[in-house]
Each structure stands twice: as C-alpha cells, then as structure tokens.
Amino acid sequence: MDGLRRKVALVGVDESDELGYLPHKVALQLHAEAARNALADAGLKKDEVDGLFTAGVSTAVVAEYLGLRPRYTDTTTVGGASFLMHVEHAAAAIAAGLCQVALITHGQTGYSNRSRGVRPAVDPTLPAAQFEAPYGVAGPPSVYSLACTRHMHQYGTTHHQLAEIAVATRKWATLNPKAMMRDPITIEDVLNSRWISYPFHLLDCCLVTDAGGAVVVTSAERARDLRKKPVYLLGCGEAHHHALISQMEDLTTMTAAQVSGKQAFQMAGLGPKDIHVAEVYDSFTYTVLMSLEDLGFCAKGEGGAFVSGQRTAPGGNFPLNTSGGGLSYTHPGMFGIFTIIEAVRQLRGECGPRQVRGAQVVLCHGTGGSLSSAATLILGTG
C-alpha cells in the first residue's frame, strides 16, 4: 500500500449540471453530465479515459451511454462507501499499469424515483428480508436508530448533541450556492422537527435528492501537466464487516471504520491531529458522531462532547462537512463521491466563502449499508 502514496492524483471533480428535484432527468443523464464536467475540470478528453468505475449500475451500461471503451472496469457496490473504495482501486490499477485515466461516476434519482413510484425490488430470500424486516427493522432510519439508541443509553449521548451536528452542517450549507437546504436552523428547530424513527427527528436525517458526481484519477506524473493543481492520494483504506445490523457485535462501534481509518492513517504516515478538514458521510447525525469516534478523533463515547459548542461549524476548530453534507447539500442515495468532490475543492482553494484557510490535508470517509462498509481517504496538496 505504501507504493500508492503520492503516486496518483485526483485531477478532476464536479457534479451534474443540476442537483435537487429533477423529475425531467434520469440517472444516466446525471452520470453523463458529471463525467463531462469533471473531465473538463481536469482538461482531459473523453477518449483519454481507459478505466471506468461506478456503483449501483453496470459499467457496461454507463460506458455505452458515455461512448467509452474502458480496458479496466470496477462496479464495487457496498453502499455509500463505494466511491471512496473506487479511488483506492483506481490507484492500484494505475500503479499496476492496467489503466492510465480512471473516471469514477455516479448518478442517482433518489427523489424522482419515489415520485415515479419506483421502488427497489426486495429479494425475499435474502437474510435481511427473512430475519429483520418481519420485526420492523427495514430501511436505514430504523437500522441506524437502533445503533444510536444504544449509544445514547451506553454513553449518555443526547438529542442536543446530535442536533449540534445538523445545525453546524447547515451553517456550511448556507455558504454553498449548490446546497439544497440553505436556510439557517437552530438546535430547537432540530429538536422540534417531526419524528422519523426514534431517536431521529427529521433534521437528523439526510436529504433525498437527485444528483450526479464524478472524479478523475491519474498518475502523479501525468497530473503535473493538467489544468488544475493536483490533489494527491496520501492514504486509503477500506473494509466491510457485516450485512445485517443484528450481526454487529457492538452497536456503538463500526469495526469497518476502525479498520479503514487505521489503514489510511498508517499509509499516509499521519494521525487525526494532522487533518485540517474532514468530510464524513452524514446519512444521519449519528453516522457522523460514530465515525469520528471510530476514526480516532475522540475516544469511544466522547463523540457528543466532541461536536458540542458548534465546534464543527464555520469558525470552529474542526471544520466538518464543509459542503453542507448529506444533511443539507445533496443526498441522492449514495453520498460518498460528494465527500471527495468537496475535499478536492478545499485543497485547491476553490470553495469561496466556505474555504478553510490553510487546508492542506483532508480526510474523506464513507459509510455503507447497515453501518456495514467503510472507506477512508486522506488527500493532500503535496
């Protein structure tokens, strides 16, 4: 793994032309828009792409729609962590000479699918359908709420502390013109929003939107000649631990995050204190709190205290989810790729009023499934 450190660079990132409620578009359009925009950001042509990565849909379908003929392809799909894993896989493929320019794309119409009555098919033979769904454990809110309730019971974590995360994230969103939810909120607004699945209020939960995103990765050598300042891969790690929430040994600990974070920090030769900005998947406020603990930013059970006092908001000493995150910026279903997009922009100094001064090392972290999978990237300017 040390052979990948600073050997590859992220050279292009962008979203689809529109984010939000897009009933006039389908998912493949969002893939295509984001891919076109990210390649333009990198100063590369479509015909230079020889590696294609995506999740949730076959790369054969995406490649045909985009007019690509990749010689390396990867459809790893483990939920929201998938696209961060793709960066690691792309780095390994580039280092091995299997491809030179890797394009990672995502497009999802989470909101419009619901308005069209489209629901993912459920296989009744799968363990979750047999052993969890009959007991009311079905869908992310009910799954994550189990884990959060246990954390509150075991460590005294409070609704107020969870609300701190939602309020701080919204403050970042007010500085992002692409964010869907930009009106300021207060702790009281979060606590007074309607219940979704105890202990989650509406504002503890991520958005459901339509959106696309793309990332371009190439060798560090080639990156030097491209349009934008390269952002280098310093460290990466990935893991998955279980599929069913009932198979977690400890509902307060995400083992996959501990593994991916440790590997990424070791590879980078850095620790949590070296991180200037963190972009952490926020499917729920609890996802952030748990991830910060398991990545080593604070001890187990201390996440609530760590995020208190608007520490993660603009002006705080721990800038977190500076785009507005899945809670306020966008969340089409799998959010991981957007943590990468924002990280690259922060490292390039392209974030305008939400730019974190002196940002030279950024951590991205994705979570997937029922706190099942995790991937961690550490990116830097040199």
Protein Blocks (a to p, Z undefined) as FASTA:
>chain_A
ZZmgopaccfbdcddfbecjdfkbcfklmmmmmmmmmmmmnopafklpcbdcdehiafkl
mmmmnopacfbdcfbdebjmlmmmmmmmmmmmmmnopafbdcddddddfklmmmnopacd
ddfkbmklmmmmmnopacjklmmmmmmmmmmmmnopafklmmmmmmmmmmmmmmmmkbmb
lcdcdfklmmmpccfbdcbdfklpccddddddddddddfklmmmmmbdcdddfbdcdddf
bfblklpfblkbcfklmmmmmmmmmmnopafklpmbdcdddfbfklmmmmmmmnopaceh
ilmmmmgghlmgghiabdghknnpjmlmpcchiamlmmmmmmmmmmnopnojmlcghiab
dcddddehjhkbccdddddfZZ
